[in-house]
Amino acid sequence: MVRHMKKITIIKPKWILTVNEQFDLLTESALIIENDIIKSILPVAKLDTVEGLDDAETVTLENHILMPGLINTHTHAAMSLLRGIADDLPLMEWLNNHIWPAETKWVDRQFIQDGVQLTVAEMIRGGTTCLNDMYFFPDIMAKTCQQMGMRATTGLIVLDFPTIWAQSADEYLHKAMAVIDEVKEYPLISTALAPHAPYTVSNKPLEKIAMYSSELDIQVHMHIHETEFEIDEAVKNTGQRPLERLDQLNLLNPNLMAVHMTSLNEMEMERVAETGVNIVHCPESNLKLASGFCPVDALQKLNINVSLGTDGAASNNDLDMFGEMRTAALLSKGVSGDASSCNAQQSLRMATINGAKSLGLSDQIGSLEPGKKADVIAVDFSQLNTQPVYDPVAQLVYATNSMQVSHVWINGEKKVSDYQLTDIDAVEIIKIAQQWQTWISE
Ligand SMILES: [Zn+2]
């Protein structure tokens, strides 16, 4: 019989930010990873008393803070190949005249694989260890993430109209079920049903989605109330605001990840709180497309779970969750007129544990606690822009950039060591992205 060796890593940083319920910030402590799991967090002085650490790898990080990997709860990973293709435009003009035509012309299986690779490499290098995606070919997306060692939820897109992925709402749903089966074998991958938006998916498929979500207990990932224009059009066409329509279709429940939600009246906020809907806030994409403002301060006061996403690289244009945390904190203060709104701790929770809750994965990821999956990152504070350090939490949100991420572990695998990707060939990925740029620009 083969006896499998345990792989043990001991990390000794200056601080450990657990993002547990009490938001404990520890010093003089070590975190032990055993295979894919956080085995324990304990005082460095007690390491001598732990047995079985003889063959462990020890990583000492003298100026670093260890924290949970960041969770990006809304993106379109393959769109990184369209980064910068059309900027400084409002949402519908950007979509109708630039993004949808480019997608029709260029998106195929190879585009998805190459775009996802670029995104995953950028994300892991910058401390993001899990992403929630919505795009065509969710099977390729899932496979590419699994192969690269990235944790992901692949969004099973549904639309009323034909695209390269499917011809009708029924075919999108049929393919969604097939992908759910296919990715069951991938330990790093989860699935979510992903109807694009209220204005692109009609009632019949939405009723089916509500039913499948409840039967299979999987999340529903959808753009909702992205702009005031979307709501006005819906009222004109259906006599209802989109959220009211989704409520009647039984979609408002804790399985729903409602992305954007820039325009909400008080009744809607109360309904969201009452039904346990998760809101995904994408501050930089909303700002760039002048879509409006998600009322994060009011939502947090109602104890609604709000997590963070970058959206695709074509409307952000980076996938940097440190930037997103900072923008979320600053924007909330500006919008609410209250400097204490969306404080550093709340921003950090939005980018970690709240994302895990939104994805239905909070028993596995989102905080550094024994028994959870080892998705762990280290941030190096020994740089000009992060000295001195009075408050490590404020430092992470208001002063740090993703290039200060020095180490990343996903599912216990070391993916970044001393700022370098360990097993992903960034040079090759950049070459491929440049090739796509040449083709698309022609
Ligand atoms: Zn989006």
Residues whose N, C-alpha, C, O or C-beta is under 5 A from the ligand:
A	BS01	ZN	D311
